[in-house]
Amino acid sequence: MRNKLTQKLMSLSSEEKAKIELQLYHNLFNSTYWSEAEVIAVTISQGYEWDTKPIIEAAKKQGKKVVVPKCFPEDSKLVFYYFETYEQLEKVYFDLLEPNPAVSVQVESSKIDLIIVPGLLFDQMNYRIGHGGGYYDRFLSNYSGKTIALAWNEQIIKSIYPETFDVPVDHIIMN
C-alpha cells in the first residue's frame, strides 16, 4: 500500500499538487488546532510530500515557534529542535533534511502544542501508515499534546488494521 500511494503522489502534476496543497493550507490555517498552538512541530518536506515551507513561513509570520524532528536510528528515537533557519539543517540518510544538533536547541515534548504528523495513508479512525520507521508512533506514545495530519482524499482508506503500537492522530486535515 505504501508503494502504491507513493506512486500516486509522485504522479500528480505540479498544478494538481499545488491545488491540493492550497486547500490543505487553507483548512489547516483556519483550524482551531492551528490557532490555539504556539509551538508547532513539522517535518522538512521533500519530493512528493506536501510542501511544509508555507506552513513554516505562516507559523513564523504569526509569531509561532517551529520545531523540526531529527531521527536517531541507533536508538530509534525522534527528537525535536527549534527551527530558526535552513542553515541549521544537515542532509542525512535518504537525503532528508534534519536539524544539526551542534547548532540547534532541543525542545522537550511537553513544550510542543501541535505536531503535524507525516503519513502516506490514513484510515477512518485516524490511524496512519508512515514511511515505516515507527519513529512517530514511539514518540507519540508518550506525547500529550495535539496531533494532526494533512491528507488528500486519495490518502484515506477504510482501515489500515492498526497494530497495538500504532498511535492515531487527533484529527486529519483534508483538502
Order of alpha helices (4+ residues) and beta strands (2+ residues): alpha-alpha-alpha-beta-alpha-beta-beta-beta-beta-beta-beta-beta-beta-alpha-beta-beta-beta
